[in-house]
Amino acid sequence: MRLTLPLILLSLLLVGCSGDESVSPETTPAPWVRTVAVQSHDSAWVKLSGTVKGRHEIPVSFQVPGRILERHVDAGQRVVAGQLLFQLDTRDLMATVRVAEAEVKTAEAALAIARSELKRQQQLVERDFVSRQTLDRFELALREAESHRDAALAVLAQARNGLGYAKLAADRAGVLTEVSAEPGQVVAVGQTLAVLVEEGPLEVEVYLAEGVRPPEGGKLQLEDRVLPLSLREVAGAADPQSRSWRARYRIEQPSDALSLGMVVQVLLNQDQQGVTLSVPLGALDERSGGPQVWQVLGGKAQPVPVEVLSLESEQARIRASLAEGSRIIALGTHLLTPGMDVREQAQ
């Protein structure tokens, strides 16, 4: 009887232990995570006003001074190569030609006399009437007469060229954006009378603040479309008054809506290495391995390395291999592990 009670208790204990081992543990469901869509960071683009310009803008001017006799064009007019633009009063130029012609005749007469005198001296030398040294002087006089004749011919050619320069024609096709000269006006050599914009691709001219590096690309906003821009030229020095830097951007696609001198809105991409993204601060995970965000792919959390550019009060500006609109986990990223099962709750 004393041994029976302990045996019974031992049997009950063994039965209880075997019963606990047969109970299966409960399965823990995947946790919920809140996701948000990444957005393009607006501050990556700077909005400026630009002016539509031509690729080649050529100042039109005379090569000789004078008084304008006729003006044949107006501002905004389209011209073709060889079309007459301005004409000078040629009276003074024609007088210069006549003077040069008279100088040529005088030089030719002097040259004829020098040749005749040299020939006569050569005959005297042959008869031993004069010395050889005397003949050398007449040969030198002949060479001087030839030089004076050549100089007079060059002056005459220059005078005739000047007379031809009295008619100013367009050397290429284009549009005259500015015409400032009027008949009766006396102009100097090289004084700009008009600006001829050569036909061809258009550009946008903008001015950037001092210290801002001109971005390599941008876009021009029209009412119905957006045209891509690419940097072509940057001024070698800042404007002395405004201290701003002039930059020229090529308009990569033509548009009939654009005209010379038109003021347009330009968006320039300040981020030289691509578009930046904006994410909540809670989405950043800066554990070992560098900063990262977490993306839900196929029901599993996967890390995506990022480059943090700046931090604000509630948002962070990053650069990552994520497309705009991609969804990332917004909170609790410090609890995640690669490949962890999660359930997405979009915000």
C-alpha positions in Angstrom: 0.0 0.0 0.0 2.9 2.4 0.7 4.4 1.7 -2.7 1.2 2.0 -4.7 0.6 5.7 -4.1 4.0 6.9 -5.4 3.6 4.7 -8.5 0.2 6.3 -9.3 1.6 9.8 -9.0 4.6 9.0 -11.2 2.2 7.5 -13.9 0.1 10.7 -13.8 3.2 12.9 -14.2 4.4 11.0 -17.2 1.0 11.2 -18.9 0.9 15.0 -18.4 4.4 15.4 -19.9 3.6 13.4 -23.0 0.4 15.4 -23.4 2.3 18.7 -23.5 4.6 17.5 -26.2 1.7 16.7 -28.5 0.3 20.2 -28.5 1.5 22.3 -31.7 2.6 25.8 -31.2 0.4 28.7 -32.6 1.7 30.3 -35.9 2.5 34.1 -35.5 1.1 36.2 -38.5 3.3 38.6 -40.5 3.3 42.1 -39.0 1.6 45.0 -40.7 3.8 47.8 -42.1 2.8 51.3 -43.4 4.1 52.3 -46.8 4.3 55.6 -48.5 5.2 56.6 -52.1 8.5 58.5 -52.7 8.2 61.8 -54.5 10.5 63.9 -56.6 12.1 66.7 -54.6 10.9 70.0 -55.9 14.0 71.9 -54.8 16.0 70.0 -57.4 14.6 72.3 -60.1 15.0 76.0 -60.3 12.5 78.2 -62.2 13.9 81.1 -64.2 12.7 83.4 -67.0 14.6 83.1 -70.2 14.7 84.9 -73.6 14.6 83.0 -76.9 17.7 83.9 -79.0 19.2 82.7 -82.2 22.4 80.6 -82.3 24.3 83.2 -84.4 23.5 86.9 -83.8 25.6 89.0 -86.2 26.0 92.8 -85.8 25.6 94.6 -89.1 27.9 97.5 -89.8 29.7 99.4 -92.5 33.4 99.0 -93.3 33.8 102.7 -94.2 32.4 105.8 -92.5 29.8 108.0 -94.2 26.3 109.3 -94.2 23.4 106.9 -94.7 21.6 107.7 -97.9 19.0 104.9 -97.9 17.6 102.3 -95.6 15.8 99.3 -97.2 14.8 97.1 -94.2 12.9 97.3 -90.9 13.2 95.4 -87.6 11.6 92.0 -87.7 12.0 91.7 -91.4 13.3 88.4 -92.9 16.1 88.8 -95.4 17.9 86.6 -97.9 21.7 86.4 -98.6 22.7 89.4 -100.9 19.7 91.5 -100.1 20.5 95.3 -99.8 20.1 96.7 -96.3 21.7 100.2 -96.3 23.4 102.5 -98.7 25.8 105.4 -98.0 26.2 108.7 -99.8 29.1 107.9 -102.3 30.2 111.4 -103.2 33.2 111.5 -100.9 34.1 107.9 -101.7 34.0 108.6 -105.5 36.2 111.7 -104.9 38.7 109.4 -103.1 38.7 107.1 -106.1 39.4 109.9 -108.5 42.3 111.2 -106.3 43.8 107.6 -106.3 43.4 107.3 -110.0 45.3 110.6 -110.5 48.0 109.4 -108.2 48.3 106.2 -110.3 48.7 108.3 -113.5 51.3 110.5 -111.9 53.3 107.4 -110.7 53.0 105.8 -114.2 54.3 109.0 -115.8 57.3 109.1 -113.4 58.0 105.5 -114.1 58.0 106.1 -117.9 60.5 109.0 -117.4 62.7 106.8 -115.2 62.8 104.0 -117.8 63.6 106.4 -120.6 66.3 108.1 -118.7 67.9 104.7 -117.7 67.9 103.6 -121.3 69.7 106.8 -122.4 72.2 106.4 -119.6 72.9 102.9 -120.7 73.8 104.1 -124.2 76.1 106.7 -122.7 77.9 104.0 -120.6 78.4 101.9 -123.7 80.2 104.9 -125.3 82.1 105.6 -122.1 80.6 109.1 -121.8 79.4 108.4 -118.2 80.7 106.2 -115.4 79.1 103.0 -114.2 78.2 104.6 -110.8 76.0 107.1 -112.6 74.1 104.2 -114.2 73.5 102.6 -110.8 71.8 105.8 -109.6 69.4 105.7 -112.5 68.6 102.0 -112.0 67.8 102.9 -108.3 65.5 105.7 -109.5 63.7 103.3 -111.8 63.1 100.9 -108.9 61.7 103.7 -106.7 59.4 104.8 -109.5 58.1 101.2 -109.8 57.5 101.1 -106.0 55.6 104.4 -106.1 53.5 103.1 -109.0 52.7 99.9 -107.1 51.7 101.9 -104.0 49.4 104.1 -106.0 47.7 101.1 -107.5 47.2 99.6 -104.0 45.6 102.9 -102.8 43.4 102.9 -105.9 42.2 99.4 -105.2 41.5 100.3 -101.6 39.5 103.3 -102.7 37.4 101.2 -105.1 36.8 98.7 -102.4 35.6 101.5 -100.2 33.2 102.6 -102.9 31.8 99.1 -103.0 31.4 99.0 -99.3 28.9 101.9 -99.6 26.3 99.3 -100.2 25.7 97.0 -97.2 24.0 93.7 -98.0 23.1 90.7 -95.9 25.8 88.0 -96.2 23.3 85.2 -95.1 19.6 84.6 -94.6 18.0 85.5 -91.3 15.8 87.9 -89.4 16.7 91.4 -88.4 15.8 91.7 -84.7 17.1 95.3 -84.3 17.5 98.2 -86.8 18.7 101.4 -85.2 20.1 103.4 -88.2 18.2 106.1 -90.1 18.8 107.9 -93.4 20.9 111.0 -92.9 22.7 109.5 -89.9 26.5 109.7 -90.0 28.0 106.4 -89.0 31.5 105.3 -88.1 33.4 102.2 -89.1 32.1 99.1 -87.3 29.1 101.0 -85.7 26.2 98.5 -85.2 23.2 99.4 -87.4 21.2 96.2 -87.0 21.4 92.7 -85.7 20.9 89.8 -88.0 19.9 86.5 -86.5 20.9 83.6 -88.8 18.2 81.1 -89.7 18.7 77.9 -87.7 18.1 76.3 -84.2 16.9 78.5 -81.4 18.4 78.9 -77.9 17.3 80.2 -74.5 19.4 82.8 -72.6 19.2 82.9 -68.8 21.1 84.6 -66.0 22.2 82.6 -63.0 23.1 84.0 -59.6 26.8 84.3 -58.7 28.2 81.1 -57.4 25.6 78.8 -59.0 27.0 76.3 -61.4 24.9 76.2 -64.6 23.1 72.8 -64.8 23.8 70.6 -67.8 20.1 70.2 -68.6 16.6 71.5 -68.1 13.3 72.0 -69.8 11.3 74.8 -71.3 7.6 74.9 -70.4 5.0 75.8 -73.0 1.3 75.7 -72.7 0.9 72.4 -74.6 4.3 70.8 -74.3 7.7 70.6 -72.6 10.9 71.0 -74.6 14.2 69.6 -73.4 17.2 71.9 -73.0 21.0 71.3 -72.9 23.7 73.7 -71.9 25.8 75.0 -74.8 27.7 78.1 -73.5 28.5 79.9 -70.2 29.9 83.4 -70.2 33.6 83.7 -69.3 32.9 86.4 -66.6 30.0 87.6 -64.5 28.1 90.7 -65.6 29.8 93.7 -63.9 26.5 95.3 -62.8 24.2 92.4 -61.8 27.0 90.0 -60.9 25.0 87.2 -62.6 26.3 84.7 -65.1 24.8 84.4 -68.6 24.2 80.9 -69.9 22.9 79.7 -73.3 20.8 76.5 -73.6 20.0 74.7 -76.8 16.3 73.9 -77.5 16.6 70.3 -78.6 13.1 70.1 -80.2 11.8 72.8 -82.7 8.4 74.4 -82.0 6.3 76.9 -84.1 5.2 78.5 -80.8 8.6 80.0 -80.2 9.7 83.3 -81.7 12.8 85.5 -81.3 12.8 87.7 -78.2 10.0 85.7 -76.6 10.2 85.4 -72.7 9.7 81.8 -71.6 9.7 79.9 -68.3 12.7 77.6 -67.9 13.2 74.8 -65.3 16.9 73.9 -64.7 17.9 70.7 -62.9 20.2 71.7 -60.1 21.0 68.1 -59.3 23.8 67.3 -61.6 23.6 63.5 -61.0 19.9 62.9 -61.5 16.5 63.6 -59.9 16.4 63.5 -56.1 13.6 62.0 -54.0 11.8 63.1 -50.8 11.0 60.5 -48.1 9.8 60.7 -44.4 12.5 60.8 -41.8 11.1 57.6 -40.3 11.8 55.7 -43.5 15.5 56.0 -43.1 17.4 53.1 -41.5 21.0 54.0 -40.7 22.1 50.7 -39.1 25.4 49.0 -40.2 26.0 49.0 -43.9 25.0 52.7 -44.5 21.7 54.5 -44.8 18.9 52.6 -46.5 15.2 52.4 -47.0 13.0 49.4 -47.1 10.8 48.4 -50.0 8.1 45.7 -50.0 8.6 43.2 -52.9 6.5 40.1 -53.1 5.3 40.4 -49.5 8.9 40.6 -48.1 10.9 43.6 -46.9 14.0 44.3 -48.9 16.6 47.1 -48.1 17.6 49.7 -50.8 20.8 51.6 -50.3 20.4 55.4 -50.5 22.6 58.5 -50.4 21.3 61.1 -48.0 21.6 64.6 -49.4 19.9 66.7 -46.8 17.6 66.4 -43.7 14.6 68.7 -43.0 12.1 68.8 -40.2 10.0 65.9 -41.4 11.5 64.9 -44.8 14.8 63.7 -46.1 16.2 64.4 -49.5 17.9 61.3 -50.9 19.2 59.8 -54.1 18.5 56.1 -54.8 17.7 53.6 -57.5 14.0 54.1 -57.0 11.5 55.4 -59.5 9.2 58.2 -58.4 6.1 56.7 -57.0 7.8 53.6 -55.6 6.4 52.6 -52.2 8.7 52.2 -49.1 8.1 51.4 -45.5 7.6 54.6 -43.5 7.9 53.5 -39.8 9.6 50.9 -37.7 12.5 50.2 -40.1 14.9 49.4 -37.3 12.9 46.1 -36.6 13.1 44.8 -40.2 15.5 42.2 -41.6 16.1 41.3 -45.2 13.5 38.9 -46.6 11.2 39.4 -43.6 7.5 38.6 -44.3 5.3 41.7 -43.9 1.8 42.8 -44.8 1.5 46.2 -46.5 -0.8 48.9 -45.4 -0.7 51.8 -47.9 -1.0 55.3 -46.6 
